[in-house]
Amino acid sequence: MVSDGGQRKGSSDKDSNSPAAEGHLNDLVSRAVAGEDIVLTRDGAVVVRLSPIEREEKRALFFAGIAALQEEVRATAWPGPRAARSQDFLYNDDGLPG
């Protein structure tokens, strides 16, 4: 069964079992992104809930991911010359190609 969880005004429940919903996953995700809470059931038991992530929550997740990536890069970066000076060997002291 697929339903909106009864939490949104003006939305209607749509009944289907999980195997039937598999063919409509893109539609269900689109509906969830649009604001509906989608609940999938199997044999009458709730197995999955799709709900929209609020904008601030998305923002927090995005920046948490960026911070985690920065930490990972810092931990695995090799010491060496800075990128700004990495091509200096191509030029002589006058700044001309050497």
Biopython code that builds the backbone (N, CA, C, O; Angstrom):
import numpy as np
from Bio.PDB.StructureBuilder import StructureBuilder

atoms = [
    (1, "MET", "N", (0.845, -1.173, 0.000)),
    (1, "MET", "CA", (0.000, 0.000, 0.000)),
    (1, "MET", "C", (0.890, 1.234, 0.000)),
    (1, "MET", "O", (1.910, 1.267, 0.689)),
    (2, "VAL", "N", (0.524, 2.208, -0.737)),
    (2, "VAL", "CA", (1.230, 3.473, -0.770)),
    (2, "VAL", "C", (0.263, 4.531, -0.289)),
    (2, "VAL", "O", (-0.851, 4.640, -0.800)),
    (3, "SER", "N", (0.683, 5.311, 0.693)),
    (3, "SER", "CA", (-0.190, 6.390, 1.149)),
    (3, "SER", "C", (0.652, 7.588, 1.502)),
    (3, "SER", "O", (1.877, 7.500, 1.591)),
    (4, "ASP", "N", (-0.006, 8.701, 1.700)),
    (4, "ASP", "CA", (0.723, 9.918, 2.041)),
    (4, "ASP", "C", (0.876, 10.086, 3.539)),
    (4, "ASP", "O", (1.333, 11.137, 3.991)),
    (5, "GLY", "N", (0.511, 9.091, 4.318)),
    (5, "GLY", "CA", (0.669, 9.168, 5.753)),
    (5, "GLY", "C", (-0.398, 10.005, 6.415)),
    (5, "GLY", "O", (-0.411, 10.110, 7.642)),
    (6, "GLY", "N", (-1.292, 10.603, 5.655)),
    (6, "GLY", "CA", (-2.377, 11.395, 6.212)),
    (6, "GLY", "C", (-1.937, 12.700, 6.839)),
    (6, "GLY", "O", (-2.691, 13.290, 7.613)),
    (7, "GLN", "N", (-0.734, 13.168, 6.526)),
    (7, "GLN", "CA", (-0.221, 14.368, 7.173)),
    (7, "GLN", "C", (-0.304, 15.610, 6.302)),
    (7, "GLN", "O", (-0.093, 16.714, 6.804)),
    (8, "ARG", "N", (-0.597, 15.476, 5.045)),
    (8, "ARG", "CA", (-0.631, 16.633, 4.152)),
    (8, "ARG", "C", (-2.059, 16.934, 3.757)),
    (8, "ARG", "O", (-2.819, 16.023, 3.429)),
    (9, "LYS", "N", (-2.427, 18.180, 3.785)),
    (9, "LYS", "CA", (-3.772, 18.578, 3.365)),
    (9, "LYS", "C", (-3.877, 18.500, 1.857)),
    (9, "LYS", "O", (-2.937, 18.840, 1.138)),
    (10, "GLY", "N", (-5.030, 18.048, 1.382)),
    (10, "GLY", "CA", (-5.292, 18.056, -0.042)),
    (10, "GLY", "C", (-4.632, 16.938, -0.804)),
    (10, "GLY", "O", (-4.727, 16.911, -2.031)),
    (11, "SER", "N", (-3.960, 16.006, -0.136)),
    (11, "SER", "CA", (-3.353, 14.904, -0.857)),
    (11, "SER", "C", (-4.180, 13.661, -0.632)),
    (11, "SER", "O", (-4.832, 13.518, 0.403)),
    (12, "SER", "N", (-4.156, 12.768, -1.590)),
    (12, "SER", "CA", (-4.984, 11.575, -1.478)),
    (12, "SER", "C", (-4.117, 10.347, -1.318)),
    (12, "SER", "O", (-2.986, 10.300, -1.802)),
    (13, "ASP", "N", (-4.664, 9.339, -0.624)),
    (13, "ASP", "CA", (-3.960, 8.078, -0.468)),
    (13, "ASP", "C", (-4.041, 7.299, -1.764)),
    (13, "ASP", "O", (-5.053, 7.342, -2.464)),
    (14, "LYS", "N", (-2.979, 6.591, -2.079)),
    (14, "LYS", "CA", (-2.954, 5.742, -3.252)),
    (14, "LYS", "C", (-2.531, 4.358, -2.775)),
    (14, "LYS", "O", (-1.432, 4.194, -2.246)),
    (15, "ASP", "N", (-3.402, 3.357, -2.959)),
    (15, "ASP", "CA", (-3.130, 2.020, -2.460)),
    (15, "ASP", "C", (-2.370, 1.197, -3.483)),
    (15, "ASP", "O", (-2.716, 1.173, -4.664)),
    (16, "SER", "N", (-1.320, 0.519, -3.010)),
    (16, "SER", "CA", (-0.549, -0.397, -3.829)),
    (16, "SER", "C", (0.365, -1.169, -2.905)),
    (16, "SER", "O", (0.746, -0.657, -1.853)),
    (17, "ASN", "N", (0.725, -2.383, -3.268)),
    (17, "ASN", "CA", (1.688, -3.099, -2.451)),
    (17, "ASN", "C", (3.088, -2.771, -2.932)),
    (17, "ASN", "O", (3.245, -2.150, -3.984)),
    (18, "SER", "N", (4.109, -3.173, -2.189)),
    (18, "SER", "CA", (5.480, -2.812, -2.521)),
    (18, "SER", "C", (5.923, -3.265, -3.904)),
    (18, "SER", "O", (6.532, -2.469, -4.619)),
    (19, "PRO", "N", (5.648, -4.512, -4.327)),
    (19, "PRO", "CA", (6.058, -4.898, -5.687)),
    (19, "PRO", "C", (5.427, -4.021, -6.764)),
    (19, "PRO", "O", (6.072, -3.709, -7.765)),
    (20, "ALA", "N", (4.175, -3.622, -6.568)),
    (20, "ALA", "CA", (3.529, -2.743, -7.545)),
    (20, "ALA", "C", (4.164, -1.360, -7.524)),
    (20, "ALA", "O", (4.236, -0.696, -8.558)),
    (21, "ALA", "N", (4.620, -0.925, -6.366)),
    (21, "ALA", "CA", (5.232, 0.403, -6.236)),
    (21, "ALA", "C", (6.613, 0.451, -6.862)),
    (21, "ALA", "O", (7.080, 1.528, -7.233)),
    (22, "GLU", "N", (7.290, -0.711, -6.990)),
    (22, "GLU", "CA", (8.644, -0.728, -7.545)),
    (22, "GLU", "C", (8.695, -0.114, -8.937)),
    (22, "GLU", "O", (9.669, 0.560, -9.274)),
    (23, "GLY", "N", (7.682, -0.329, -9.738)),
    (23, "GLY", "CA", (7.658, 0.227, -11.084)),
    (23, "GLY", "C", (7.380, 1.713, -11.113)),
    (23, "GLY", "O", (7.506, 2.348, -12.160)),
    (24, "HIS", "N", (7.002, 2.276, -9.978)),
    (24, "HIS", "CA", (6.641, 3.687, -9.908)),
    (24, "HIS", "C", (7.557, 4.472, -8.969)),
    (24, "HIS", "O", (7.169, 5.523, -8.460)),
    (25, "LEU", "N", (8.768, 3.967, -8.740)),
    (25, "LEU", "CA", (9.651, 4.601, -7.765)),
    (25, "LEU", "C", (9.959, 6.053, -8.120)),
    (25, "LEU", "O", (9.945, 6.914, -7.241)),
    (26, "ASN", "N", (10.236, 6.337, -9.383)),
    (26, "ASN", "CA", (10.530, 7.721, -9.773)),
    (26, "ASN", "C", (9.360, 8.640, -9.461)),
    (26, "ASN", "O", (9.550, 9.753, -8.970)),
    (27, "ASP", "N", (8.144, 8.169, -9.747)),
    (27, "ASP", "CA", (6.945, 8.964, -9.455)),
    (27, "ASP", "C", (6.798, 9.173, -7.951)),
    (27, "ASP", "O", (6.480, 10.274, -7.503)),
    (28, "LEU", "N", (7.028, 8.121, -7.175)),
    (28, "LEU", "CA", (6.896, 8.230, -5.716)),
    (28, "LEU", "C", (7.931, 9.191, -5.125)),
    (28, "LEU", "O", (7.619, 9.982, -4.236)),
    (29, "VAL", "N", (9.159, 9.113, -5.627)),
    (29, "VAL", "CA", (10.205, 10.029, -5.153)),
    (29, "VAL", "C", (9.859, 11.460, -5.539)),
    (29, "VAL", "O", (10.047, 12.375, -4.737)),
    (30, "SER", "N", (9.360, 11.668, -6.743)),
    (30, "SER", "CA", (8.960, 13.012, -7.177)),
    (30, "SER", "C", (7.857, 13.565, -6.288)),
    (30, "SER", "O", (7.874, 14.740, -5.921)),
    (31, "ARG", "N", (6.895, 12.708, -5.941)),
    (31, "ARG", "CA", (5.817, 13.137, -5.045)),
    (31, "ARG", "C", (6.365, 13.481, -3.668)),
    (31, "ARG", "O", (5.923, 14.448, -3.047)),
    (32, "ALA", "N", (7.325, 12.696, -3.186)),
    (32, "ALA", "CA", (7.919, 12.980, -1.876)),
    (32, "ALA", "C", (8.682, 14.304, -1.903)),
    (32, "ALA", "O", (8.592, 15.094, -0.964)),
    (33, "VAL", "N", (9.430, 14.543, -2.975)),
    (33, "VAL", "CA", (10.165, 15.804, -3.109)),
    (33, "VAL", "C", (9.196, 16.980, -3.145)),
    (33, "VAL", "O", (9.505, 18.063, -2.649)),
    (34, "ALA", "N", (8.015, 16.761, -3.740)),
    (34, "ALA", "CA", (7.008, 17.820, -3.831)),
    (34, "ALA", "C", (6.311, 18.080, -2.500)),
    (34, "ALA", "O", (5.539, 19.032, -2.385)),
    (35, "GLY", "N", (6.572, 17.247, -1.490)),
    (35, "GLY", "CA", (6.017, 17.527, -0.173)),
    (35, "GLY", "C", (5.140, 16.447, 0.429)),
    (35, "GLY", "O", (4.726, 16.574, 1.581)),
    (36, "GLU", "N", (4.844, 15.395, -0.309)),
    (36, "GLU", "CA", (4.009, 14.323, 0.231)),
    (36, "GLU", "C", (4.843, 13.372, 1.078)),
    (36, "GLU", "O", (6.021, 13.154, 0.796)),
    (37, "ASP", "N", (4.235, 12.808, 2.111)),
    (37, "ASP", "CA", (4.837, 11.710, 2.854)),
    (37, "ASP", "C", (4.291, 10.429, 2.243)),
    (37, "ASP", "O", (3.080, 10.204, 2.245)),
    (38, "ILE", "N", (5.173, 9.594, 1.725)),
    (38, "ILE", "CA", (4.780, 8.359, 1.062)),
    (38, "ILE", "C", (5.142, 7.190, 1.975)),
    (38, "ILE", "O", (6.277, 7.092, 2.440)),
    (39, "VAL", "N", (4.175, 6.300, 2.233)),
    (39, "VAL", "CA", (4.404, 5.130, 3.072)),
    (39, "VAL", "C", (4.164, 3.884, 2.229)),
    (39, "VAL", "O", (3.101, 3.735, 1.625)),
    (40, "LEU", "N", (5.161, 2.977, 2.185)),
    (40, "LEU", "CA", (5.033, 1.727, 1.454)),
    (40, "LEU", "C", (4.840, 0.601, 2.472)),
    (40, "LEU", "O", (5.523, 0.550, 3.495)),
    (41, "THR", "N", (3.910, -0.290, 2.177)),
    (41, "THR", "CA", (3.671, -1.416, 3.067)),
    (41, "THR", "C", (3.835, -2.721, 2.302)),
    (41, "THR", "O", (3.681, -2.770, 1.082)),
    (42, "ARG", "N", (4.144, -3.757, 3.031)),
    (42, "ARG", "CA", (4.205, -5.107, 2.471)),
    (42, "ARG", "C", (3.426, -6.014, 3.401)),
    (42, "ARG", "O", (3.719, -6.084, 4.595)),
    (43, "ASP", "N", (2.453, -6.697, 2.872)),
    (43, "ASP", "CA", (1.592, -7.585, 3.666)),
    (43, "ASP", "C", (0.987, -6.845, 4.851)),
    (43, "ASP", "O", (0.853, -7.409, 5.937)),
    (44, "GLY", "N", (0.625, -5.597, 4.644)),
    (44, "GLY", "CA", (-0.040, -4.809, 5.669)),
    (44, "GLY", "C", (0.887, -4.158, 6.680)),
    (44, "GLY", "O", (0.425, -3.428, 7.557)),
    (45, "ALA", "N", (2.185, -4.409, 6.575)),
    (45, "ALA", "CA", (3.141, -3.821, 7.522)),
    (45, "ALA", "C", (3.935, -2.719, 6.818)),
    (45, "ALA", "O", (4.354, -2.884, 5.672)),
    (46, "VAL", "N", (4.136, -1.607, 7.502)),
    (46, "VAL", "CA", (4.907, -0.498, 6.952)),
    (46, "VAL", "C", (6.364, -0.933, 6.817)),
    (46, "VAL", "O", (6.964, -1.416, 7.777)),
    (47, "VAL", "N", (6.931, -0.760, 5.615)),
    (47, "VAL", "CA", (8.328, -1.142, 5.393)),
    (47, "VAL", "C", (9.213, 0.042, 4.989)),
    (47, "VAL", "O", (10.417, 0.027, 5.244)),
    (48, "VAL", "N", (8.627, 1.065, 4.363)),
    (48, "VAL", "CA", (9.420, 2.216, 3.905)),
    (48, "VAL", "C", (8.584, 3.473, 4.015)),
    (48, "VAL", "O", (7.379, 3.457, 3.763)),
    (49, "ARG", "N", (9.233, 4.560, 4.392)),
    (49, "ARG", "CA", (8.579, 5.870, 4.394)),
    (49, "ARG", "C", (9.455, 6.835, 3.614)),
    (49, "ARG", "O", (10.635, 6.998, 3.922)),
    (50, "LEU", "N", (8.884, 7.468, 2.614)),
    (50, "LEU", "CA", (9.575, 8.506, 1.845)),
    (50, "LEU", "C", (8.985, 9.842, 2.256)),
    (50, "LEU", "O", (7.773, 10.040, 2.176)),
    (51, "SER", "N", (9.824, 10.746, 2.691)),
    (51, "SER", "CA", (9.333, 12.066, 3.062)),
    (51, "SER", "C", (10.350, 13.107, 2.623)),
    (51, "SER", "O", (11.543, 12.813, 2.534)),
    (52, "PRO", "N", (9.890, 14.311, 2.351)),
    (52, "PRO", "CA", (10.815, 15.350, 1.886)),
    (52, "PRO", "C", (11.764, 15.788, 2.987)),
    (52, "PRO", "O", (11.389, 15.843, 4.158)),
    (53, "ILE", "N", (12.984, 16.095, 2.609)),
    (53, "ILE", "CA", (13.952, 16.662, 3.543)),
    (53, "ILE", "C", (13.765, 18.170, 3.499)),
    (53, "ILE", "O", (13.763, 18.772, 2.426)),
    (54, "GLU", "N", (13.613, 18.764, 4.647)),
    (54, "GLU", "CA", (13.406, 20.212, 4.705)),
    (54, "GLU", "C", (14.655, 20.936, 4.215)),
    (54, "GLU", "O", (15.762, 20.403, 4.303)),
    (55, "ARG", "N", (14.482, 22.131, 3.707)),
    (55, "ARG", "CA", (15.577, 22.900, 3.117)),
    (55, "ARG", "C", (16.752, 23.076, 4.081)),
    (55, "ARG", "O", (17.902, 22.874, 3.691)),
    (56, "GLU", "N", (16.484, 23.445, 5.315)),
    (56, "GLU", "CA", (17.570, 23.642, 6.278)),
    (56, "GLU", "C", (18.280, 22.325, 6.571)),
    (56, "GLU", "O", (19.494, 22.289, 6.775)),
    (57, "GLU", "N", (17.508, 21.249, 6.588)),
    (57, "GLU", "CA", (18.102, 19.937, 6.824)),
    (57, "GLU", "C", (19.009, 19.562, 5.651)),
    (57, "GLU", "O", (20.094, 19.017, 5.856)),
    (58, "LYS", "N", (18.568, 19.852, 4.420)),
    (58, "LYS", "CA", (19.389, 19.606, 3.237)),
    (58, "LYS", "C", (20.677, 20.413, 3.329)),
    (58, "LYS", "O", (21.767, 19.908, 3.060)),
    (59, "ARG", "N", (20.530, 21.671, 3.713)),
    (59, "ARG", "CA", (21.689, 22.562, 3.813)),
    (59, "ARG", "C", (22.686, 22.044, 4.840)),
    (59, "ARG", "O", (23.893, 22.032, 4.597)),
    (60, "ALA", "N", (22.167, 21.612, 5.995)),
    (60, "ALA", "CA", (23.037, 21.085, 7.048)),
    (60, "ALA", "C", (23.748, 19.816, 6.569)),
    (60, "ALA", "O", (24.940, 19.643, 6.819)),
    (61, "LEU", "N", (23.021, 18.931, 5.882)),
    (61, "LEU", "CA", (23.634, 17.711, 5.356)),
    (61, "LEU", "C", (24.704, 18.037, 4.316)),
    (61, "LEU", "O", (25.763, 17.410, 4.291)),
    (62, "PHE", "N", (24.425, 19.017, 3.462)),
    (62, "PHE", "CA", (25.384, 19.414, 2.429)),
    (62, "PHE", "C", (26.682, 19.908, 3.065)),
    (62, "PHE", "O", (27.766, 19.459, 2.695)),
    (63, "PHE", "N", (26.572, 20.833, 4.022)),
    (63, "PHE", "CA", (27.766, 21.396, 4.631)),
    (63, "PHE", "C", (28.492, 20.385, 5.513)),
    (63, "PHE", "O", (29.715, 20.446, 5.639)),
    (64, "ALA", "N", (27.762, 19.460, 6.122)),
    (64, "ALA", "CA", (28.403, 18.390, 6.887)),
    (64, "ALA", "C", (29.213, 17.504, 5.943)),
    (64, "ALA", "O", (30.314, 17.072, 6.284)),
    (65, "GLY", "N", (28.670, 17.234, 4.760)),
    (65, "GLY", "CA", (29.395, 16.446, 3.774)),
    (65, "GLY", "C", (30.639, 17.154, 3.278)),
    (65, "GLY", "O", (31.687, 16.530, 3.109)),
    (66, "ILE", "N", (30.534, 18.449, 3.044)),
    (66, "ILE", "CA", (31.692, 19.243, 2.618)),
    (66, "ILE", "C", (32.772, 19.215, 3.696)),
    (66, "ILE", "O", (33.948, 19.019, 3.391)),
    (67, "ALA", "N", (32.381, 19.410, 4.949)),
    (67, "ALA", "CA", (33.346, 19.399, 6.052)),
    (67, "ALA", "C", (34.026, 18.038, 6.171)),
    (67, "ALA", "O", (35.234, 17.966, 6.396)),
    (68, "ALA", "N", (33.261, 16.965, 6.022)),
    (68, "ALA", "CA", (33.835, 15.623, 6.096)),
    (68, "ALA", "C", (34.818, 15.392, 4.952)),
    (68, "ALA", "O", (35.872, 14.788, 5.154)),
    (69, "LEU", "N", (34.485, 15.864, 3.762)),
    (69, "LEU", "CA", (35.372, 15.735, 2.616)),
    (69, "LEU", "C", (36.662, 16.524, 2.834)),
    (69, "LEU", "O", (37.748, 16.034, 2.523)),
    (70, "GLN", "N", (36.550, 17.740, 3.367)),
    (70, "GLN", "CA", (37.734, 18.548, 3.639)),
    (70, "GLN", "C", (38.657, 17.857, 4.641)),
    (70, "GLN", "O", (39.875, 17.856, 4.468)),
    (71, "GLU", "N", (38.079, 17.274, 5.680)),
    (71, "GLU", "CA", (38.884, 16.561, 6.673)),
    (71, "GLU", "C", (39.583, 15.356, 6.056)),
    (71, "GLU", "O", (40.746, 15.082, 6.349)),
    (72, "GLU", "N", (38.859, 14.639, 5.198)),
    (72, "GLU", "CA", (39.446, 13.469, 4.543)),
    (72, "GLU", "C", (40.609, 13.876, 3.646)),
    (72, "GLU", "O", (41.646, 13.212, 3.627)),
    (73, "VAL", "N", (40.437, 14.966, 2.903)),
    (73, "VAL", "CA", (41.502, 15.441, 2.015)),
    (73, "VAL", "C", (42.701, 15.900, 2.830)),
    (73, "VAL", "O", (43.841, 15.595, 2.480)),
    (74, "ARG", "N", (42.455, 16.632, 3.917)),
    (74, "ARG", "CA", (43.573, 17.076, 4.767)),
    (74, "ARG", "C", (44.343, 15.895, 5.325)),
    (74, "ARG", "O", (45.569, 15.937, 5.423)),
    (75, "ALA", "N", (43.625, 14.839, 5.691)),
    (75, "ALA", "CA", (44.268, 13.670, 6.292)),
    (75, "ALA", "C", (45.080, 12.877, 5.270)),
    (75, "ALA", "O", (46.045, 12.209, 5.644)),
    (76, "THR", "N", (44.713, 12.935, 3.995)),
    (76, "THR", "CA", (45.395, 12.130, 2.989)),
    (76, "THR", "C", (46.296, 12.948, 2.063)),
    (76, "THR", "O", (46.947, 12.380, 1.186)),
    (77, "ALA", "N", (46.346, 14.258, 2.238)),
    (77, "ALA", "CA", (47.162, 15.102, 1.360)),
    (77, "ALA", "C", (48.645, 14.864, 1.621)),
    (77, "ALA", "O", (49.068, 14.705, 2.766)),
    (78, "TRP", "N", (49.413, 14.844, 0.562)),
    (78, "TRP", "CA", (50.852, 14.672, 0.681)),
    (78, "TRP", "C", (51.512, 16.023, 0.888)),
    (78, "TRP", "O", (51.105, 17.010, 0.274)),
    (79, "PRO", "N", (52.515, 16.084, 1.737)),
    (79, "PRO", "CA", (53.224, 17.361, 1.887)),
    (79, "PRO", "C", (54.036, 17.634, 0.612)),
    (79, "PRO", "O", (54.512, 16.705, -0.039)),
    (80, "GLY", "N", (54.181, 18.872, 0.278)),
    (80, "GLY", "CA", (54.941, 19.212, -0.913)),
    (80, "GLY", "C", (54.746, 20.668, -1.255)),
    (80, "GLY", "O", (54.181, 21.425, -0.465)),
    (81, "PRO", "N", (55.207, 21.070, -2.426)),
    (81, "PRO", "CA", (55.076, 22.475, -2.819)),
    (81, "PRO", "C", (53.616, 22.854, -3.019)),
    (81, "PRO", "O", (52.774, 22.024, -3.363)),
    (82, "ARG", "N", (53.351, 24.113, -2.796)),
    (82, "ARG", "CA", (51.993, 24.608, -2.991)),
    (82, "ARG", "C", (51.666, 24.604, -4.480)),
    (82, "ARG", "O", (52.556, 24.767, -5.314)),
    (83, "ALA", "N", (50.428, 24.425, -4.802)),
    (83, "ALA", "CA", (50.002, 24.379, -6.201)),
    (83, "ALA", "C", (50.325, 25.678, -6.924)),
    (83, "ALA", "O", (50.620, 25.667, -8.119)),
    (84, "ALA", "N", (50.273, 26.800, -6.206)),
    (84, "ALA", "CA", (50.542, 28.093, -6.831)),
    (84, "ALA", "C", (51.979, 28.178, -7.339)),
    (84, "ALA", "O", (52.264, 28.953, -8.252)),
    (85, "ARG", "N", (52.888, 27.391, -6.760)),
    (85, "ARG", "CA", (54.294, 27.447, -7.161)),
    (85, "ARG", "C", (54.721, 26.184, -7.910)),
    (85, "ARG", "O", (55.911, 26.007, -8.173)),
    (86, "SER", "N", (53.790, 25.310, -8.256)),
    (86, "SER", "CA", (54.142, 24.003, -8.810)),
    (86, "SER", "C", (54.719, 24.058, -10.221)),
    (86, "SER", "O", (55.353, 23.094, -10.650)),
    (87, "GLN", "N", (54.523, 25.147, -10.956)),
    (87, "GLN", "CA", (55.014, 25.241, -12.327)),
    (87, "GLN", "C", (56.240, 26.141, -12.456)),
    (87, "GLN", "O", (56.657, 26.464, -13.569)),
    (88, "ASP", "N", (56.813, 26.545, -11.337)),
    (88, "ASP", "CA", (57.961, 27.454, -11.371)),
    (88, "ASP", "C", (59.161, 26.891, -12.115)),
    (88, "ASP", "O", (59.954, 27.658, -12.661)),
    (89, "PHE", "N", (59.314, 25.577, -12.151)),
    (89, "PHE", "CA", (60.470, 24.986, -12.827)),
    (89, "PHE", "C", (60.452, 25.257, -14.332)),
    (89, "PHE", "O", (61.474, 25.088, -14.997)),
    (90, "LEU", "N", (59.322, 25.670, -14.870)),
    (90, "LEU", "CA", (59.224, 25.939, -16.305)),
    (90, "LEU", "C", (59.793, 27.301, -16.692)),
    (90, "LEU", "O", (60.006, 27.561, -17.876)),
    (91, "TYR", "N", (60.041, 28.164, -15.729)),
    (91, "TYR", "CA", (60.440, 29.544, -16.007)),
    (91, "TYR", "C", (61.769, 29.868, -15.334)),
    (91, "TYR", "O", (62.103, 29.310, -14.289)),
    (92, "ASN", "N", (62.531, 30.791, -15.958)),
    (92, "ASN", "CA", (63.792, 31.208, -15.362)),
    (92, "ASN", "C", (63.551, 32.371, -14.379)),
    (92, "ASN", "O", (62.405, 32.721, -14.097)),
    (93, "ASP", "N", (64.633, 32.958, -13.867)),
    (93, "ASP", "CA", (64.512, 34.021, -12.863)),
    (93, "ASP", "C", (63.854, 35.285, -13.414)),
    (93, "ASP", "O", (63.330, 36.093, -12.647)),
    (94, "ASP", "N", (63.877, 35.463, -14.740)),
    (94, "ASP", "CA", (63.255, 36.633, -15.353)),
    (94, "ASP", "C", (61.772, 36.409, -15.659)),
    (94, "ASP", "O", (61.105, 37.318, -16.154)),
    (95, "GLY", "N", (61.245, 35.207, -15.371)),
    (95, "GLY", "CA", (59.857, 34.896, -15.644)),
    (95, "GLY", "C", (59.584, 34.451, -17.061)),
    (95, "GLY", "O", (58.431, 34.339, -17.477)),
    (96, "LEU", "N", (60.671, 34.190, -17.819)),
    (96, "LEU", "CA", (60.527, 33.726, -19.193)),
    (96, "LEU", "C", (60.664, 32.218, -19.241)),
    (96, "LEU", "O", (61.329, 31.622, -18.393)),
    (97, "PRO", "N", (60.028, 31.590, -20.244)),
    (97, "PRO", "CA", (60.173, 30.135, -20.356)),
    (97, "PRO", "C", (61.640, 29.764, -20.418)),
    (97, "PRO", "O", (62.410, 30.359, -21.172)),
    (98, "GLY", "N", (62.020, 28.784, -19.628)),
    (98, "GLY", "CA", (63.443, 28.430, -19.517)),
    (98, "GLY", "C", (63.743, 27.237, -20.275)),
    (98, "GLY", "O", (64.890, 26.792, -20.298)),
]
sb = StructureBuilder()
sb.init_structure("model")
sb.init_model(0)
sb.init_chain("A")
sb.init_seg("    ")
for serial, (resi, resn, name, xyz) in enumerate(atoms, 1):
    if name == "N":
        sb.init_residue(resn, " ", resi, " ")
    sb.init_atom(name, np.array(xyz, "f"), 0.0, 1.0, " ", f" {name:<3s}", serial, name[0])
structure = sb.get_structure()
